[in-house]
Amino acid sequence: MVCGSCSKRSGSMRCSRCKMTFYCNRECQAAHWSTHKNDCKKVQMSPQKLQLHFTAGPTVPPITFHEDIPAAFCQRDGPRDLTAQWLGQLVDNLEEKVLAHYSGLPCFYCSKQAIRLHTTLTISLYENPPTVWCGGPPLCTKKRDDGCAVQARAEIEKVLQSPDFPPDAEIYQA
């Protein structure tokens, strides 16, 4: 995550009110507050919690997280780019928790220790409750052009091109 104050890619803390801005630490959050507070106060949270269902393959039971979500993200005319960015950061942040939960999970392709998930998101934010299904094979690499990652992307592309896949589903890959 990119810190809202210093712009470093180490922002792992989220603003507890709006849930939209990330920070490295409390010092960065305090330094950014004079800029952030007006936008933060405008954000209305949805009365429904976002449900995020993570799965790391067909043999692994899913984990569900419940998160606050800005109400604007649940509206069809909401800020699409900001919604995608926010969801991406949220999923990246939760990926560590998922991998910790499934400690020792092997790479789906080569059996080395998994260090990330090749995550595909299927999103239904306009439902009640808003829901995101996150799934994909555990991988041994963070590089997108490594053999295991390339193989994962190719297999997921086949699924997305399948006539059985819902044509109106919103899909994001990380």
N, C-alpha and C positions, 0 to 999 in steps of 0.2 A: 504494500500500500504506500502511496505517496503522502508524505506528511503535509498537512495543510499550512503549516507554518514555514518550515525550512525546505520543503520540496524534496527531501531525501526519500529514497525508497525503503524506509524503515518504519513507516507509520503503522504500528500494530494496535494502538489504542484508538477507540472510536469515541466521538463526542457522545456522551451518555444521553443527551436530550434529542438531538436530531438524527443520530445514527448515520449521518452522511459524510462527516469529515473525520479523517484519520490523523493521528499525531504520533510522533516518536515517544513523547513522554509528557508529563504534566507541564514542564517548562515551555515546551513548544505550544501546548494548548493555551497556556496563560498568555503567551506572547501574541497569539493569533486571535484571542477573544475579542478585542476591540473591532477587528475586521469581521469576524465570524458571527458575532452576536445578533446582528440584524437579520441575517439570513436564517440563522438557527431558530429565532423566535417565530419566523413565518411558517416553519414546517409543522404541519399538522400530522400527527400519527394516525394510522388507520386503527379503528377499534379492533380489527382482527389481527392476530399474530400471523406472520408469514411462516408457513411450514416448509422446512427444507428436509427432504428425504435423501439421504446419501446411501449409495450402495457401491461396493467395490467388486462386483462380480456376482454371478448367479449362485455361488455357493456360500456367500457371506450375507448374514442377516443385515438389513438396513438399519441405519441410525437416523433418528428424526430430531431436528432442532427447531425451536420456536423462537422467532425474532420479531422485534418491532419493525414495522415498515412504514415509510411515509405514505400518507393517503394518496398523494398525487401519483405515485407509482402504480396504484391499483385502478387508475382511470385510463380508459382507452385513449384519451387525448393527453395523457401525461407526458412528462419529459423523457422520451425514449432513450436518448443517448445517456442521460444521467442515470436512468434506471439500469441500463446495461452495465455502466461503470460501477455503480453501487453494488449490484448483484455480483459482479466479478470480484470485487474486493471482499465482499462478505464470504463468498465461496472459497476464495484463496485463504482467508483467515480461518475458516472452519476446516479446511483440508488437513491442517496440522492436527486438529482434534480427532478427526476421523482416522488418520494414520496412527496416532497414538492409541486410539481405541482398538484398532486392529494390529497391534504391535506384532512385528515379525511377519507381516504379510509379504509374500513373494511377488516378484514381477510376474505378470500374467504370461509373458512370452519366454523368459529365460530363467526364471526361478531365483534370480538374485534378489536381495533385499529391496523392497519397494520404497521409494522416497517421494513419490508423488502419485496423484491419480490423474489419468487423462480424463478430464471431466467434461461430459456433455450435459447441458442443462436443458430440461424441457420445462417451460414456464407457463403457468396459468395464473397470472396475477389478478385477473378479473373475476375469478371464482370466489366463493365464500366458503372457507377461508382461502386467501391467496396461497398458491402452492408452487414449489419448485422441486422437481425430481432431478437429482444429481447422480450421475452414474458413469462408470467407465472403468476400464481395467487399471489395476495398480501397475506402476512402471518403475523401472530401476534408474531412470534418467530424467533430468529436467530439460535436456536439450531436445528441441522439437525435431531435429534432423537425425537423431540417433535411430538405429534399426528398430528398436522396440516401439518408440514413439511413432515412427513412420507406419509401422504395421498396425498400430492401434488406430491411427487416423484413417487408414485405408479401410479397415473393417467397419468403422463407424460410418464412413461415407456410404458404404454399401447399404447399411441399415437405413440411413436417411433417404436414400434413393428408392427404397422399397415401396411398392404400391400400397403396402399395409400401413405405412407410416402416415399419421394424420397430416394432411397438407397445410393446415392452418396453425400448427404448433410452432411456437417460437423456440428456436434452437440457438444455443451459443456453445462454442467449444473453447476449452482452456487448456 
